[in-house]
Amino acid sequence: MGIKRKKTVLFTFLLLAVTSYYHISSANEAGSNEASKIKIERHFVFDTIPMNLKEITDSADRIFAGKCIKAEEKEYEGLPVTEYKFKVTEAIKGVTDEEITFRQWQPTVRDGGYTEGNKYILFLFPDSEKGLTSPVGFAQGKFEVETTGFIRRKEVVKNSLNNRGLNRNLKTQKRIAIKNNTFLNDYVHRCSELGIPMRYKEFVEAVKNLVEE
């Protein structure tokens, strides 16, 4: 093999080596960035440890009843999110404005989003460093408010677990105790054990009692 041909082969080898290193480094960097994103927001997806109503209430930064008036998918801080706007109908904890806007990472929305025009009671985590939030305990801290009955219409409340575990932590068995209101305490325990909706008025009153404890 001639000297010129040897130089050409050597140059080609070096070029391939540099190119391969660049692609591997870029892939590693991209993977690292993606892993970082997942790590930052992972608790919004995987935080599904059983919690009773007192634990959900204590973990929430904001608790309110409201109607979803806008839902918009967008990119925020390099992450796919859905931005929600709610008209607050009843402030319970940490909310003072008549409207509230918050963002959720889209993986937490696929099975836990909100429908425009529908009413909910939400227990939201404090905003993360990325400015995102989600319901406490994922499905546990999101309650749909529905109107039932034909003659005597009333609002009832339930989460996707049909309120099971609200009276007692399904893992630790720790029970809640609504002090100074035996009727309310018994009502929450009964509905939770049976897995049935609770009347809106009693549910909100129970949460307000737990907030004040």
C-alpha positions in Angstrom: 0.0 0.0 0.0 1.4 3.4 -1.0 2.1 6.3 1.4 -0.7 8.4 -0.1 -3.2 5.6 0.2 -2.2 5.0 3.8 -2.7 8.6 4.6 -6.2 8.5 3.0 -7.2 5.4 5.0 -5.8 7.0 8.3 -7.7 10.2 7.6 -11.0 8.3 6.9 -10.5 6.3 10.1 -10.0 9.4 12.2 -13.0 11.1 10.6 -15.2 8.2 11.4 -13.9 8.0 15.0 -14.6 11.7 15.6 -18.0 11.5 14.0 -18.9 8.4 16.1 -17.7 10.1 19.2 -19.8 13.2 18.4 -23.0 11.2 17.9 -22.4 9.1 21.0 -21.8 12.2 23.1 -24.8 14.0 21.6 -27.0 10.9 22.3 -25.7 10.7 25.9 -26.3 14.4 26.4 -29.8 14.1 25.0 -30.4 11.1 27.2 -29.1 12.9 30.2 -31.3 15.9 29.6 -34.4 13.7 29.1 -33.5 11.7 32.2 -33.2 15.0 34.0 -36.6 16.1 32.9 -38.1 12.8 34.0 -36.4 13.0 37.3 -37.6 16.5 37.9 -41.3 15.7 37.3 -41.4 12.0 38.1 -43.3 12.4 41.4 -46.3 13.8 39.4 -46.7 10.4 37.7 -45.6 7.9 40.3 -46.8 9.6 43.5 -49.7 7.2 43.9 -49.0 6.0 47.5 -52.4 5.5 49.3 -53.4 8.6 51.3 -56.3 9.3 53.5 -58.3 12.6 53.3 -56.3 14.2 56.1 -53.0 13.3 54.4 -54.2 14.6 51.0 -55.3 17.8 52.6 -52.1 18.4 54.4 -50.0 17.7 51.3 -52.0 20.1 49.1 -50.8 23.7 48.6 -54.1 24.7 47.0 -57.6 23.3 47.5 -60.6 24.7 45.6 -63.8 23.9 43.9 -64.1 25.3 40.4 -65.2 24.9 36.8 -62.7 24.3 34.1 -63.1 27.1 31.5 -60.0 26.5 29.3 -57.5 23.8 28.5 -54.6 24.4 26.1 -51.7 22.1 25.2 -48.4 23.9 24.8 -44.6 23.6 25.4 -43.4 25.1 28.6 -39.7 25.1 29.8 -39.0 22.5 27.2 -41.7 20.1 28.4 -45.1 19.3 26.8 -47.8 20.6 29.2 -51.5 21.3 29.4 -52.4 24.7 30.8 -55.7 24.9 32.6 -57.8 27.8 33.7 -60.5 27.4 36.4 -63.2 29.7 37.6 -63.1 29.2 41.4 -66.5 28.6 42.9 -65.3 27.9 46.4 -61.8 28.5 47.9 -60.8 26.1 50.6 -57.0 26.4 51.1 -54.3 28.6 49.6 -56.6 30.3 47.0 -57.7 33.9 47.0 -58.4 34.8 43.3 -61.6 34.2 41.4 -59.7 32.4 38.7 -56.7 30.1 38.8 -54.3 29.0 36.1 -51.9 26.0 36.4 -49.9 23.7 34.2 -49.6 19.9 34.3 -47.0 17.8 32.6 -48.9 15.9 29.8 -48.1 12.4 31.0 -50.1 13.2 34.1 -53.0 14.5 32.0 -53.7 11.5 29.7 -55.8 9.7 32.4 -56.3 12.7 34.7 -57.2 15.8 32.7 -60.2 18.1 33.1 -63.1 18.7 30.7 -64.0 22.2 29.9 -67.4 23.1 31.5 -67.1 20.4 34.2 -66.8 21.1 37.9 -64.1 19.7 40.1 -62.6 19.9 43.6 -58.8 19.8 43.3 -56.1 19.3 45.9 -52.9 20.5 44.1 -49.3 20.0 44.9 -47.1 23.1 45.3 -45.6 24.1 42.0 -42.4 22.3 41.1 -39.1 24.1 40.1 -40.5 23.8 36.5 -43.7 25.6 37.5 -45.8 22.5 37.1 -48.3 20.9 39.5 -50.8 17.9 39.7 -53.4 16.6 42.0 -52.0 15.1 45.3 -51.7 11.4 44.9 -52.6 11.7 41.2 -56.2 10.3 41.1 -56.8 10.6 44.8 -56.7 14.4 44.8 -59.0 15.1 41.9 -62.7 15.0 42.6 -65.5 15.3 40.0 -68.6 17.2 41.1 -71.8 15.9 39.6 -75.5 16.8 40.0 -77.9 14.0 40.7 -81.6 13.6 41.3 -84.7 14.7 39.4 -86.9 16.5 41.9 -84.4 17.3 44.6 -81.2 18.1 42.7 -77.9 17.8 44.7 -74.2 17.9 44.0 -72.1 14.9 44.9 -68.4 14.4 44.9 -66.2 11.4 44.0 -62.6 10.7 42.8 -61.6 7.9 40.4 -61.2 5.5 43.4 -64.9 6.1 44.3 -63.7 7.7 47.5 -62.2 4.5 48.9 -59.4 5.1 51.3 -60.4 8.6 52.2 -61.4 7.6 55.7 -58.3 5.3 56.3 -55.0 4.9 54.5 -55.3 1.7 52.6 -51.7 0.9 53.3 -51.0 2.0 56.8 -54.7 1.8 57.9 -54.4 5.2 59.6 -57.8 6.7 60.1 -58.9 10.3 60.0 -60.8 11.9 62.8 -63.0 15.0 62.2 -63.1 16.5 65.7 -66.2 18.1 67.3 -68.5 16.7 64.5 -69.4 13.1 65.0 -72.1 13.2 62.3 -69.6 14.4 59.7 -66.9 12.0 60.8 -69.2 9.0 60.6 -70.6 10.2 57.2 -67.1 10.4 55.6 -66.2 7.0 57.1 -69.4 5.3 55.9 -69.2 6.7 52.3 -65.5 5.8 52.0 -66.0 2.3 53.2 -68.9 1.8 50.8 -67.1 3.4 47.9 -70.0 5.8 47.1 -70.2 9.6 46.3 -70.4 12.1 49.1 -72.7 15.1 49.2 -70.8 18.2 48.1 -71.7 20.2 51.2 -70.6 17.6 53.7 -67.4 16.8 51.8 -66.3 20.4 51.7 -67.2 20.9 55.3 -65.1 17.9 56.2 -62.1 19.2 54.2 -62.4 22.6 55.9 -62.3 21.0 59.3 -59.2 19.0 58.4 -57.5 22.2 57.1 -58.1 23.9 60.4 -56.7 21.1 62.5 
